[in-house]
Amino acid sequence: MNADKPVYVSAQGLKKLEAELEELRTKGRAEVAERIHNAMEFGDFSENSELEQAKNDQAFLEGRILSLEQMLKNAVTIDQNGHHDRVEVGSKVIVESDGEKTEYVIVGSAEAAPAEGRISNESPVGKALIGHRAGEKVRLSVPAGSIEVRIVAVN
């Protein structure tokens, strides 16, 4: 992760990241420390798979903590209630292709959930939509190839 790159999050997303960080710092660290302590009581460290797994889990946990700290340091809260005339982070966008309408919310990568219609501003679709207005046609790169969509509305 680029250390100076802004991390766009909604107010709700910011609270979730803060809660996850607090959970990992307190409960997560305590659980892993207890597992390491218990595994070390078995004695023979050369073939102690429980100790090895606990240490791997500790490394993963500490990496996630560092990642969350960096995200929160660079967090930029997005306004999802404003009226946008152009697609930007925080916009709700309705696009139409072949008579079928699809709704997306453009979010930062930390909150992306494509199955829920929350697409990252860094994804190919998000990048293609950003900066465009309702009524404009945009070519999107999707897994099935390339499609042209018309932006129906931007909120």
C-alpha positions as CSV (number, residue, x, y, z in Angstrom):
1,M,0.0,0.0,0.0
2,N,1.3,3.4,-1.0
3,A,2.0,5.2,2.3
4,D,0.7,8.6,1.2
5,K,-2.3,7.4,-0.9
6,P,-5.6,8.6,0.3
7,V,-8.0,5.9,1.5
8,Y,-11.6,6.9,0.8
9,V,-14.1,5.7,3.3
10,S,-17.7,6.5,4.3
11,A,-18.3,7.6,7.9
12,Q,-19.7,4.2,8.6
13,G,-16.7,2.5,6.9
14,L,-14.4,4.6,9.0
15,K,-16.1,3.4,12.2
16,K,-15.9,-0.3,11.0
17,L,-12.1,0.1,10.4
18,E,-11.6,1.7,13.8
19,A,-13.6,-1.0,15.5
20,E,-11.7,-3.8,13.7
21,L,-8.4,-2.2,14.7
22,E,-9.4,-1.9,18.3
23,E,-10.7,-5.6,18.3
24,L,-7.4,-6.8,16.9
25,R,-5.2,-4.7,19.2
26,T,-7.0,-6.0,22.3
27,K,-8.9,-9.3,21.9
28,G,-6.9,-10.5,18.8
29,R,-3.5,-10.0,20.3
30,A,-4.5,-11.5,23.7
31,E,-5.9,-14.6,22.0
32,V,-2.8,-15.1,19.9
33,A,-0.5,-14.5,22.9
34,E,-2.4,-17.1,24.9
35,R,-2.2,-19.6,22.0
36,I,1.6,-19.1,21.8
37,H,2.0,-19.4,25.6
38,N,-0.1,-22.7,25.6
39,A,1.9,-24.1,22.6
40,M,5.2,-23.3,24.3
41,E,4.2,-25.4,27.2
42,F,4.5,-28.5,25.0
43,G,8.3,-28.1,25.2
44,D,9.8,-29.5,22.0
45,F,9.8,-26.5,19.7
46,S,11.3,-28.3,16.7
47,E,8.1,-30.2,15.9
48,N,5.5,-28.0,17.6
49,S,2.9,-27.3,14.8
50,E,0.6,-25.5,17.2
51,L,3.4,-23.0,18.0
52,E,4.3,-22.6,14.4
53,Q,0.6,-21.9,13.5
54,A,0.2,-19.5,16.4
55,K,3.3,-17.6,15.3
56,N,2.0,-17.4,11.7
57,D,-1.3,-16.1,13.0
58,Q,0.5,-13.5,15.1
59,A,2.4,-12.3,12.0
60,F,-0.8,-12.1,10.0
61,L,-2.6,-10.2,12.8
62,E,0.3,-7.7,13.2
63,G,0.3,-7.2,9.4
64,R,-3.4,-6.5,9.4
65,I,-3.0,-4.0,12.4
66,L,-0.3,-2.2,10.5
67,S,-2.4,-2.1,7.4
68,L,-5.4,-0.7,9.3
69,E,-3.3,1.9,11.0
70,Q,-2.0,3.1,7.7
71,M,-5.5,3.2,6.2
72,L,-6.8,5.2,9.1
73,K,-3.8,7.6,8.9
74,N,-4.7,8.3,5.3
75,A,-8.5,8.1,5.6
76,V,-10.5,10.7,3.7
77,T,-14.2,10.6,4.7
78,I,-16.4,10.7,1.7
79,D,-19.8,12.5,1.4
80,Q,-22.4,10.0,0.3
81,N,-25.3,12.4,0.9
82,G,-24.3,15.3,-1.4
83,H,-25.7,16.1,-4.8
84,H,-23.2,15.2,-7.4
85,D,-23.4,16.3,-11.1
86,R,-20.3,14.2,-11.9
87,V,-19.5,10.7,-10.8
88,E,-17.0,10.8,-7.9
89,V,-16.1,8.7,-4.8
90,G,-19.4,8.6,-2.8
91,S,-21.7,8.8,-5.8
92,K,-24.6,6.5,-6.4
93,V,-24.6,5.8,-10.2
94,I,-27.3,4.2,-12.3
95,V,-26.2,2.9,-15.6
96,E,-28.1,1.3,-18.4
97,S,-27.0,-1.2,-21.0
98,D,-29.2,-3.1,-23.4
99,G,-32.3,-1.9,-21.5
100,E,-31.0,-3.3,-18.2
101,K,-30.3,-0.8,-15.4
102,T,-27.6,-1.4,-12.8
103,E,-26.9,0.7,-9.7
104,Y,-23.4,1.2,-8.3
105,V,-22.0,3.1,-5.3
106,I,-18.5,4.3,-5.9
107,V,-16.4,3.7,-2.7
108,G,-12.8,3.5,-1.7
109,S,-11.1,0.1,-2.0
110,A,-11.4,-0.5,1.7
111,E,-15.2,-0.7,1.4
112,A,-15.6,-2.3,-2.0
113,A,-18.1,-5.2,-2.2
114,P,-18.9,-5.8,-5.8
115,A,-21.6,-8.3,-5.1
116,E,-23.5,-5.5,-3.2
117,G,-23.0,-3.0,-5.9
118,R,-20.2,-1.1,-4.0
119,I,-17.3,-0.8,-6.5
120,S,-13.9,0.7,-5.8
121,N,-12.9,4.0,-7.4
122,E,-9.7,2.0,-8.3
123,S,-11.5,-0.8,-10.2
124,P,-11.7,-0.7,-14.0
125,V,-15.5,0.1,-13.8
126,G,-15.0,2.7,-11.1
127,K,-12.2,4.4,-12.9
128,A,-14.2,4.5,-16.2
129,L,-17.3,6.1,-14.5
130,I,-15.5,8.8,-12.5
131,G,-15.8,12.2,-13.9
132,H,-18.7,11.5,-16.2
133,R,-22.3,13.0,-16.0
134,A,-25.8,11.7,-16.4
135,G,-26.6,11.1,-20.0
136,E,-23.0,10.4,-21.1
137,K,-22.0,7.1,-22.6
138,V,-19.0,5.2,-21.1
139,R,-17.1,2.2,-22.3
140,L,-16.5,-0.3,-19.5
141,S,-14.0,-3.1,-19.3
142,V,-15.7,-6.1,-17.6
143,P,-14.7,-9.7,-17.3
144,A,-16.8,-10.6,-20.3
145,G,-15.1,-8.0,-22.4
146,S,-16.0,-4.4,-23.1
147,I,-19.5,-2.9,-22.9
148,E,-20.9,0.6,-23.5
149,V,-23.3,1.9,-20.8
150,R,-25.3,5.1,-20.6
151,I,-25.2,6.9,-17.2
152,V,-28.9,7.4,-16.3
153,A,-28.4,9.2,-12.9
154,V,-25.8,10.4,-10.6
155,N,-26.7,11.0,-6.9
